[in-house]
Amino acid sequence: MESHDLWIFKHVAELQSVSKAAEKLGYVQPNVSQRIKSLEDELGVKLFMRNNRGVTLTEKGNVLLEYTNQIILLMDEAKSVISPQKWRESLTIGASQTISAVRIPQLFSSFLKEHKNMDVKVRTNDKQRLQEMLSYGELDGVFINGAYNSAQFEPVYRYFEKIVLISPKHSQLEKQHDQTLIVNSDINCIYRNKMIDFANKSYFHDPTIMEFDSLESILQAVHDGLGITILPADVAYNRKEIKTVQYQELSDTIMIDFIIKRRKQKPQSLTKFIRFLQRT
């Protein structure tokens, strides 16, 4: 078996599609199909079952994927140890836009003081997509709130963050009418749900909901007097220079888990990051 064939096999397995793997790798589809067939011929087993939606791993294919992941991890680690100037360790973390706004940059600022020879990337997306990216091996770990696939992922670190109600100065929150809730457009966003829950508990009468896709747009909307929102305290207080809004810290907290894919062997960079988190 050649390492490059295993790399192609890994992409097909995780994307569950020969065509998607070919597109991602920049190959023509017949070449990818031929590499997979060569692997199957060499091993004498079927690695994939074909269906109308793509391919799924057989039992033997799952075994090979586990070994493939370990082999690729060891190869990457060997490169970074033997030639650290040429092959730097890499770490790719996922989080929602709101979670990644302040807390994660602060964590990486401290982490990279200890581990300078490492390339770090942060990917932002909605909760469902982040779990898919983690499952496919596009991410090493994800900061997430709420339920996740515990059979596939495991938590290795947890923290709690305070939340703050942000409103235009001089707005009267006791008025139960004409309130506009400024929220993220992702219906699974925990801060969106906290905002709606707060409105319900405060007996706001039929509040208007205004949706935005970005954190900066939400903050700007409150700044411009369009409505109220709930965000992490770190985010709110990091922008205290905005003089046109007021802050009210709420009693609720939000639990954030850092989850990784369940596997026998972790990348060296991920192991270092987990140890760092557990010391903080």
N, C-alpha and C positions, 0 to 999 in steps of 0.2 A: 504494500500500500504506500502510495506517495502522499506526502503531507498536503499537497495542493488538492489532490482528490478528496481528502478528508475535509478540507476547507470548503470545497464545493458541496459536498454531502451535507455539511453542517448548515449551509445556507438553504438548501432545498428542504431539509428537515424542519428548520425553524420557520420558514416562510410557507411551508406546506404547498409549494408550487415550483415546478421546474422553470416555468416562464418568468415568474417573479425573481427567482434566484438568478437567472440569466441576465435579466434587466439590471438587477442590483450590482452584479459582478462585471457587467459590461461585455458579456459573452453572447454568442448566438445560441439559441435554445438547443439545436442538435448537438452541439459540443458538450453542453451540460448533461443532456440525456445519455450521451456516449460515455462520459466519465462515470456516471452512476451505474450504467450497465457493466462497465469494466470492473467496478468494485464488486458488484453482485456476482459476476462471473468468477472473480478471484476468490471470493469468500464462499461461493457455492450456495448462497441463500438470497432470498428476496428481501430487500431493505425497505421497499415501499409498496403500499397498495394504492393503485390508481383508482380515482373516482371522478365524477363529473366536475367537482369543485377543485381538484388538484391531486395531491398525494398525502398519505398519512403513513407514519412509520409502522413497520411490523414489529413484532416482539424482538427479533434479532436486530432490527434497525435501531430500536431504543437502546439496546445494549451498546451498539457501535457508537451512537451519539454520546453516550456517557463517557466512553473511552476517548472519543474525538475531542470532547471539551477538555478533558484532562491533558491530552497530548498538546493541544494548541496553547493551553495555559502554560504548560511547562516550556514550550518552545519560546513563547513571548518572554517569559521570565528569564530564560537562559540568555536571550539577546540583550535584555536590559541589564543583566548582571555582568556579562562579558564585555559588552560595549555600550555603557550607559550614555555616552555622548551621542551615539548614533541611534540607539534604540531606547528611547525614554519610556518609562512606565506610563500607562494611561488609566484614567478613571473617569467614567461617564455616569453622572447622576441625574435622575429625573425628579421633577417636582411641579406642582401647579405654579402658575405665575405669582400668585399671592404668597405662597409659602417660600418661594425662591427669592422674594424681593429683598429681604434684609437678613434673615436668619442664616441662610446658606452661604452668602458671601462672607458673613462673619466667621462661620465655621471654617471655610476654606482659607481665610486669611490666616488663622491660627495653624491649621493643618499644614499648609505649604511652607510655613516657617521651619517645620521639622522635616518635610519631605520636598526639597526643592527640585529634584530631578524627576518631575512628574507632570504630565499634561492632563489637565482637568477640564472637563466639559460639563455644562449643565443644560439639560433639555427640558423645556417647559411644554406641558400639554394638559389635556383633561385627564381625569383619574382613570377612565377606561383605557384610553390610548397608552398611558404610561405603563399600565400593567401588561398590555400587549407587547410593548417595546421591551419590557423586562423579560417577558417570557421568550421572546425571540432572540435574546442575547444582545440587543442594541443598547441596553443600559446595564450597569453593574448593580444599581440599587435605586430605590425610589423612596422619597419622603411622601407619606400619604396619610390621609385621615379617613377613619371609618373602615368598613368591611372590605376585605380582599380575599383572594383565593388562597386560603390557608393550606390547602393540599399542595399547592405549587410554590408558595412563597412563605418565608419565615421572618418574623421581626427580630432585629438584633439591637435596636436602640429605640428609646421612646422619650419624648419630652412633652410638656404641657405649655401652651401659650395662652396668655390673657388676651381678651378681645375688647375692643373699644367701639362705642357708638360715636360716629362722627356726624356732626350736623352743622349747617350754616349758623354763624353767630346770630343771636337774637331770635332764632326760630323757637317756636313754642311747641315742644314735644307733647305737652299735655293736651293740645288740641287733637281730637280724634278724627278729624276730617282734613281733607286736602293735603295729606301726607304723600310724598313720593318716595318710594324705596329704590335706591340706586344699587343694582346688583350685577353680578357677573352673568353672562348669558348661559353658562353651563348650569343646567338644572341640578347637577349633582354637587355643585360647589358648596362646601360646608358653610362658608360665610354668607352666601346667598340664603341658605336655609335658616341660618341663625337670624338673619335680618327679618325674614318672613315670620319666623316663630316669635321674635320680639314684637312685631307688629300685632300678631294675633293675641299675645298675652297682654299687650297694652290696649287692646280693644280699639285699634285704629279702624275707622269705618271705611271699608272698601278702598284701601290705598292704591294709588297708581304704581305700577312697577315699570321702571326704566332700566333696560339692559345695556351693558357695555361689554366688549370683549377684552379690554385691557385694564390693568390696575390704574394706570395713569389717567385713563379716561374717567374711571369711577371717582378718583380723587378730584379731578378737575370739575366734574359735575357737581360735587358737593361744594367745592370752592366757589362755583358760579351760582350757588343758591338753588340748584334744581331739586335737591332732596337730601335724604339721610342714608347712611350706610354703616355696615359693621365690618371691621377689618382687624387683623392682629395688632396688638398693642405696639409691637416693634415697628410695624409699618407706619402706624399713626404717629407715634412719637418721633420717628425719624424725619417726619415732615412737619414739625412744629413751627417751622418758619411761615407756614400758611396761616396768616393772621385772620382770615375770614371764616374760619371754622372753629368749632369747640368740641371737646372730647369728654366722653363719659365712660369710665371703665366699668365693665359689667362683671357680675359675679361668676358668670360661666367661664369655663376654660375649654380649650380644644386640645385633644390628644393627637399627637403626630407620631406615627411609627416610621422608622426606616426599615424597609423590607428588602430582602434579597431572594434570589431564586434558590430553592432547596437543591443542593448538589453536594457531592463528596468533596470537591476541591474548589477553593475560591482563588481568584486572581490575587497575586501578592499585594497589588495596590489596594484592592478592596479590603483585604485583611488588615492592612495598615490603617485604613480609614475607619474600620469598625473599632479597632483598638483605641484609636484617637477619640471616637465618639463616646466610648464606654468610660474614658477617663474624664470627660468633660462634665 
